[in-house]
Amino acid sequence: MHNGKLIPIRGKELYVEVHGSPDNPPLLYLHGGPGESCFNFSYHQSARLEKDFMVIAIDQRGVCRSEGVTENEDFKLQDLIEDCEALRDHFSVDKWSLIGHSFGGFLSVLYAATYPDSIDRVVLECPTFDFDLTSRSLMRKTASLLEKHGQSRAAIESLTIVTNNELKGRELAELYSDYSDLLGENRMEIYMHNHDHPTDYSYYSDEKWDELYDKSEVHYNLLRAEGRIFDSLLPLLNEIKSPTLLLTGKYDPVTSDLQVQAFRTDVELGETYHFEDSGHTPHDEEPEHFANVIKKFIS
């Protein structure tokens, strides 16, 4: 792992890792966030998938190990889609499959709807299709954890926010951020259920990680300011024409029930698979199981 290099794509250097032979079916991994990294996925999945696929994993434009974006730069959600398409050209790939985790699932839906002829199959791992629905679902889980950790008043306030339909978009996302921060070191309980397969982050120092995530924050702030990430993609689901697999985790609040139902109703060639021992990241909570599900669906 970590055999990444910087590749110039549309005027920016993107951090790109390639695992496996170019003779294998190509598979692009899109991380979550906005502003996470492909580090965690590569750590758990590159060696498991590289025998069957050419896995291409990237840190998205402006994120972590990719070249940063500046606060006054003209950077928009659509840039992330155009980067994927330019990367496909760079590797001379005719069609590739996608694995989109969380916000990467949001991007995968947009990409598949915008460039259907570029996509073979799509895997959506615990995605969001609608930030409002996801924020409310996350707030519900946050409330239960605040209650569990002795912050009853904050728990009640959280539930009040969930039922306030006046709150939308950026305001709702920021309230979730504020209340989840009250959990402190327990915040990851929102997302993680199974801790049997920890990720070793010591490849970079803590200072280096801080520096990388400062970059990611600029990326996220620009996307929030543009506001397109708060547009629901539920109306786009019926435009996905590729075979598509929705992966859910039993303990994951991100892909709420309404979103799962919309997927089942609207994605013509859609299938679902449920991980019984995972929260938000089956790729690291049940890594072997995850790899087998991917191989079966894409091969």
C-alpha positions as CSV (number, residue, x, y, z in Angstrom):
1,M,0.0,0.0,0.0
2,H,0.9,3.7,-0.2
3,N,2.4,3.3,-3.6
4,G,0.7,6.5,-4.5
5,K,2.0,9.3,-6.7
6,L,0.9,12.8,-7.8
7,I,-0.7,12.9,-11.2
8,P,-1.6,16.2,-12.9
9,I,-5.4,16.2,-13.6
10,R,-7.2,19.3,-14.9
11,G,-4.6,21.7,-13.5
12,K,-4.2,20.1,-10.1
13,E,-2.0,17.3,-8.8
14,L,-4.1,14.4,-7.5
15,Y,-2.7,11.7,-5.2
16,V,-3.4,8.4,-6.9
17,E,-2.7,4.8,-5.9
18,V,-2.9,1.9,-8.3
19,H,-3.1,-1.7,-7.0
20,G,-3.2,-4.7,-9.3
21,S,-2.5,-5.4,-12.9
22,P,-3.7,-3.1,-15.8
23,D,-5.0,-6.4,-17.3
24,N,-7.6,-6.7,-14.5
25,P,-11.0,-5.0,-14.5
26,P,-10.5,-1.4,-13.4
27,L,-12.2,-0.2,-10.2
28,L,-12.2,3.4,-8.9
29,Y,-12.6,4.0,-5.2
30,L,-14.1,7.4,-4.0
31,H,-13.7,8.2,-0.4
32,G,-16.1,9.9,1.9
33,G,-16.1,13.2,3.8
34,P,-16.2,15.6,2.2
35,G,-12.5,15.6,2.8
36,E,-11.5,12.2,4.1
37,S,-8.8,10.1,2.3
38,C,-8.4,6.7,0.6
39,F,-5.8,5.7,3.2
40,N,-8.2,3.6,5.3
41,F,-9.7,1.8,2.3
42,S,-6.3,1.0,0.8
43,Y,-5.0,-0.2,4.2
44,H,-7.7,-2.8,4.4
45,Q,-8.7,-3.6,0.8
46,S,-5.8,-3.0,-1.6
47,A,-4.1,-6.4,-0.9
48,R,-7.5,-8.2,-0.8
49,L,-8.8,-6.8,-4.2
50,E,-5.6,-6.3,-6.3
51,K,-5.5,-9.9,-7.5
52,D,-8.9,-9.5,-9.1
53,F,-9.0,-5.8,-10.1
54,M,-6.9,-2.8,-11.0
55,V,-7.9,-0.7,-8.0
56,I,-7.4,3.0,-8.4
57,A,-7.8,4.9,-5.2
58,I,-7.5,8.7,-4.9
59,D,-7.5,11.5,-2.5
60,Q,-10.0,13.9,-4.1
61,R,-9.1,17.3,-5.4
62,G,-7.8,19.5,-2.5
63,V,-7.9,16.7,0.0
64,C,-5.1,15.3,2.2
65,R,-2.2,14.1,0.0
66,S,-3.5,15.8,-3.2
67,E,-2.6,19.4,-4.0
68,G,-4.6,21.8,-1.9
69,V,-7.2,24.2,-3.0
70,T,-7.2,27.8,-1.7
71,E,-10.0,29.6,0.0
72,N,-10.5,32.0,-3.0
73,E,-10.2,29.3,-5.6
74,D,-13.0,28.5,-8.1
75,F,-13.7,25.0,-6.9
76,K,-17.0,23.2,-7.1
77,L,-18.7,19.9,-6.7
78,Q,-18.7,19.3,-10.4
79,D,-14.9,19.4,-10.4
80,L,-14.8,16.1,-8.5
81,I,-16.9,14.5,-11.2
82,E,-14.8,16.0,-14.0
83,D,-11.6,14.8,-12.3
84,C,-12.9,11.2,-12.3
85,E,-13.6,11.4,-16.0
86,A,-10.2,12.9,-16.7
87,L,-8.6,10.2,-14.7
88,R,-10.4,7.6,-16.7
89,D,-8.9,9.1,-19.8
90,H,-5.5,9.3,-18.2
91,F,-5.5,5.5,-17.6
92,S,-7.0,4.8,-21.1
93,V,-9.9,3.0,-19.4
94,D,-13.0,2.4,-21.6
95,K,-15.4,1.7,-18.6
96,W,-14.7,1.2,-15.0
97,S,-16.6,0.2,-11.9
98,L,-17.0,2.5,-8.9
99,I,-16.9,1.9,-5.1
100,G,-18.2,5.1,-3.4
101,H,-18.1,5.2,0.4
102,S,-20.4,7.7,2.2
103,F,-20.0,11.1,0.4
104,G,-18.1,9.0,-2.2
105,G,-21.5,7.3,-2.8
106,F,-23.0,10.7,-3.4
107,L,-20.3,11.4,-6.0
108,S,-20.8,8.0,-7.6
109,V,-24.5,8.6,-8.2
110,L,-23.6,12.0,-9.8
111,Y,-20.8,10.5,-11.9
112,A,-23.0,7.5,-13.1
113,A,-25.8,9.9,-14.0
114,T,-23.5,12.4,-15.8
115,Y,-21.3,9.9,-17.6
116,P,-23.3,6.6,-17.9
117,D,-21.2,5.3,-20.7
118,S,-18.0,5.4,-18.6
119,I,-19.4,3.2,-15.8
120,D,-19.6,-0.6,-15.7
121,R,-20.9,-1.3,-12.2
122,V,-21.5,0.8,-9.1
123,V,-21.0,-0.2,-5.4
124,L,-22.4,2.3,-2.9
125,E,-21.0,1.6,0.6
126,C,-23.1,3.3,3.3
127,P,-23.8,6.3,1.0
128,T,-25.8,9.5,1.5
129,F,-28.1,10.5,-1.3
130,D,-29.6,13.4,0.7
131,F,-27.6,15.4,3.3
132,D,-30.8,16.5,5.2
133,L,-32.0,13.0,5.7
134,T,-28.6,11.8,6.7
135,S,-28.0,14.8,9.1
136,R,-31.3,14.0,10.9
137,S,-30.5,10.3,11.1
138,L,-27.0,11.2,12.5
139,M,-28.6,13.5,15.0
140,R,-30.8,10.7,16.3
141,K,-27.9,8.5,16.9
142,T,-25.9,11.4,18.5
143,A,-28.9,12.0,20.8
144,S,-28.9,8.3,22.0
145,L,-25.1,8.5,22.6
146,L,-25.3,11.8,24.4
147,E,-27.9,10.2,26.7
148,K,-25.7,7.1,27.1
149,H,-22.7,9.3,28.2
150,G,-24.7,11.4,30.7
151,Q,-25.5,14.5,28.6
152,S,-29.3,14.3,28.8
153,R,-30.0,17.9,28.2
154,A,-27.9,18.0,25.0
155,A,-29.7,14.7,23.9
156,I,-33.1,16.3,24.3
157,E,-31.9,19.4,22.3
158,S,-30.6,17.1,19.6
159,L,-34.0,15.3,19.2
160,T,-35.7,18.7,19.0
161,I,-33.5,19.6,16.1
162,V,-34.4,16.3,14.3
163,T,-38.1,17.2,14.4
164,N,-37.6,20.8,13.3
165,N,-38.4,20.8,9.6
166,E,-37.5,24.4,9.2
167,L,-33.8,23.5,9.5
168,K,-32.2,22.4,6.3
169,G,-28.9,22.0,4.4
170,R,-25.8,23.7,5.8
171,E,-27.5,24.8,9.0
172,L,-28.6,21.3,9.8
173,A,-25.2,19.9,8.9
174,E,-23.4,22.4,11.2
175,L,-25.8,21.7,14.1
176,Y,-25.0,18.0,13.7
177,S,-21.3,18.8,13.8
178,D,-21.7,20.9,16.9
179,Y,-23.7,18.3,18.9
180,S,-21.6,15.3,17.8
181,D,-18.5,17.2,18.9
182,L,-20.0,17.2,22.5
183,L,-19.3,13.5,22.5
184,G,-15.5,14.2,22.5
185,E,-13.5,11.0,22.4
186,N,-16.7,9.0,22.1
187,R,-17.7,10.6,18.8
188,M,-16.6,7.7,16.6
189,E,-19.3,5.5,18.3
190,I,-21.6,7.2,15.8
191,Y,-19.9,5.5,13.0
192,M,-17.9,2.5,14.2
193,H,-19.3,-0.7,15.6
194,N,-16.7,-3.4,15.0
195,H,-13.2,-2.6,16.3
196,D,-11.6,-6.0,15.5
197,H,-9.6,-4.6,12.5
198,P,-7.9,-1.4,13.5
199,T,-6.2,0.8,10.9
200,D,-2.5,1.7,11.6
201,Y,-2.3,5.4,11.0
202,S,1.4,5.6,12.1
203,Y,2.6,5.7,8.5
204,Y,2.3,9.5,8.9
205,S,3.0,11.4,12.1
206,D,0.1,13.1,14.1
207,E,1.5,16.5,12.9
208,K,1.4,15.3,9.3
209,W,-2.2,14.1,9.6
210,D,-3.2,17.5,11.1
211,E,-1.5,19.3,8.2
212,L,-3.3,17.0,5.7
213,Y,-6.7,17.5,7.3
214,D,-6.3,21.2,7.4
215,K,-6.2,21.0,3.6
216,S,-9.3,18.9,3.6
217,E,-11.2,21.5,5.7
218,V,-10.7,24.1,2.9
219,H,-12.1,21.6,0.4
220,Y,-15.2,21.0,2.6
221,N,-15.8,24.7,3.4
222,L,-15.8,25.5,-0.3
223,L,-18.3,22.7,-1.1
224,R,-20.5,23.9,1.8
225,A,-20.4,27.5,0.5
226,E,-21.3,26.4,-3.0
227,G,-24.2,24.5,-1.5
228,R,-24.8,21.8,-4.2
229,I,-23.9,19.0,-1.8
230,F,-27.1,19.9,0.0
231,D,-29.2,19.2,-3.1
232,S,-31.0,15.8,-2.8
233,L,-29.9,13.2,-5.3
234,L,-33.0,11.1,-4.7
235,P,-34.6,12.3,-8.0
236,L,-31.4,11.1,-9.8
237,L,-31.5,7.5,-8.7
238,N,-33.7,6.4,-11.5
239,E,-31.1,7.7,-14.0
240,I,-28.5,5.1,-12.9
241,K,-28.5,2.5,-15.6
242,S,-25.6,0.4,-14.5
243,P,-26.0,-2.6,-12.2
244,T,-25.7,-1.1,-8.7
245,L,-25.1,-2.6,-5.3
246,L,-26.1,-0.8,-2.1
247,L,-24.1,-1.9,0.9
248,T,-25.6,-1.1,4.4
249,G,-24.3,-1.6,7.9
250,K,-26.6,-2.7,10.7
251,Y,-25.3,0.0,13.0
252,D,-24.8,2.8,10.4
253,P,-27.1,5.8,10.6
254,V,-25.8,7.5,7.4
255,T,-27.9,5.6,4.9
256,S,-31.3,6.2,6.6
257,D,-34.3,3.9,6.0
258,L,-36.0,6.4,3.6
259,Q,-32.9,6.5,1.4
260,V,-32.6,2.7,1.3
261,Q,-36.3,2.5,0.3
262,A,-35.8,5.1,-2.4
263,F,-32.9,3.1,-3.8
264,R,-35.0,-0.1,-3.8
265,T,-37.8,1.6,-5.6
266,D,-35.9,3.7,-8.1
267,V,-32.7,2.0,-9.2
268,E,-33.7,-0.2,-12.0
269,L,-30.7,-2.7,-11.7
270,G,-30.3,-2.2,-8.0
271,E,-29.4,-4.9,-5.4
272,T,-28.8,-4.5,-1.6
273,Y,-26.5,-6.3,0.8
274,H,-26.6,-5.8,4.6
275,F,-23.5,-6.2,6.9
276,E,-24.7,-7.5,10.2
277,D,-21.5,-6.7,12.2
278,S,-20.7,-3.2,10.8
279,G,-21.4,0.4,11.3
280,H,-20.5,3.0,8.6
281,T,-17.3,1.3,7.2
282,P,-17.8,-2.4,6.3
283,H,-14.6,-2.2,4.3
284,D,-12.6,-2.0,7.5
285,E,-15.1,-3.5,10.1
286,E,-15.6,-6.7,8.1
287,P,-12.8,-6.5,5.6
288,E,-12.6,-10.1,4.3
289,H,-16.4,-10.3,4.0
290,F,-16.5,-7.0,2.2
291,A,-13.8,-8.0,-0.3
292,N,-15.8,-11.2,-1.1
293,V,-19.0,-9.3,-1.7
294,I,-17.2,-6.9,-4.1
295,K,-15.6,-9.7,-6.0
296,K,-18.8,-11.6,-6.4
297,F,-20.8,-8.5,-7.6
298,I,-18.2,-7.0,-10.0
299,S,-16.8,-10.2,-11.4
